[in-house]
Amino acid sequence: MIKSLDYTTHSKIEAEIRISGSKSESNRALILQKLFPNLTIENLSDSDDTKHLQKALESDSTILDIGHAGTAMRFLTAYWACKEGQTILLTGSERMQERPIKVLVEALRQLGAKITYLNKEGYPPLEIQGKKITHSKVTLSAEVSSQYISALLLIAPSLENGLTLSLEGQITSLPYIQMTLALLNQIGVQASFEQNTIHINKLDTNAFPSKTIHIESDWSSASYFYALLALAPIGSSLILSSYLPESLQGDSILKNLYQTFGVETQFDHHHIRLQKVADPVANQTIQWDLNSAPDIAQTIAVTCAGLKMNCHLTGLHTLKIKETDRLTALQTELGKLGVSVQVTEDTLKLQAPDQLKSNAVIATYNDHRMAMAFAPLALLVPIHIENPEVVSKSYLNFWKDLDQIFQPK
């Protein structure tokens, strides 16, 4: 299936969009809710990833297939490892079985968990035999996915003796670790994070009072509308809800980064108003380190291409092990539009062309962010997106919301 987009004749944009709860916050909250049942969640994400995780947590089956949901794979590996007396076979899609999980498994084994690889060493599928975990100290590399760290932190308050986690190397995606710690704090967990050591105290499940977590809308999903505004005529505006000035999400740096592209952000009663106030100067080069927010790299690269700006992005090493190798995918698909891209293991350099090529057919590689990141370019040239339904992984109503913006008033 291919979705053809052409918004080149559209004038100024003005619309209001309600975006579902953050996938990252929702997935963390679901694990905590399972460990502490008195917890209530509001504004849960409607993404496929969250639905996969929720279904797995509620299932009575001993075989759990979480599809492409990488976060679910990491979080459930830790969750089931500490469920004494239960044995689970945890698997996923073909791509999921190519995504490494050894760092997390080795950390859990340090704590006494019993986990067996059923196929290739270091990769799913896994057989997890739940045990009562009493060891409380573990060390792991902080230079890979922060989801490994968050997976351990989420189960920590339910462990017999809590957890002291020592991180080695430069920490990747620090805001996601801080998000996990903030959610733990919201439910009353005592935690400390000093230098590269995190300590989590045990929380008494029996004494846990009823609490409610309200999930903020997803900033990663907002990124595609920031890109849309950046490419739109001056005076265009969008209202997005529901967002907070003090966000737990690392991708909230969008409000600062996109000022470079002429998009201003104003907060008003849990809404944000995005306003296109200026056109940036073409042919300039931006240099940003996205180590703390790598999920918005695709959106930023495509925005730069559309604005005829060059960019040098660093801190992208985790993109190699996502739904696809996102750096190579960007290089290939932007090349179809006439954009020159060079990539290494953790960097991307983009040289924008004077004119984008029309009617490129963009492959999405089963990656939701590839589909959504390229969609805003339809303001500039007709473009075609393969496998458009892949967006449901994180943003079920993306195409519906995008169509709403361009419906005749």
Secondary structure, 3 states (H helix, E strand, C coil): CEEEECCCCCCCCEEEEECCECHHHHHHHHHHHHHCCCEEEECCCCCHHHHHHHHHHHCCCCEEECCCCHHHHHHHHHHHHCCCCCEEEEECCCCHHHCCCHHHHHHHHHCCCEEEECCCCCCCCEEEECCCCCCCEEEEECCCCHHHHHHHHHHHHHCCCCEEEEEECCCCCHHHHHHHHHHHHHCCCCEEEECCEEEECCCCHHHCCCEEEECCECHHHHHHHHHHHHHCCCCCEEEEECCCCCCCCHHHHHHHHCCCCCEEEEEECCEEEEEECCCCCCCCEEEEECCCCHHHHHHHHHHHHHCCCEEEEECCHHHHHCCCCHHHHHHHHHHCCCCEEEECCCCEEEECCCCCCCCEEECCCCCHHHHHHHHHHHHCCCEEEECHHHHHHCCCCHHHHHHHHCCCC
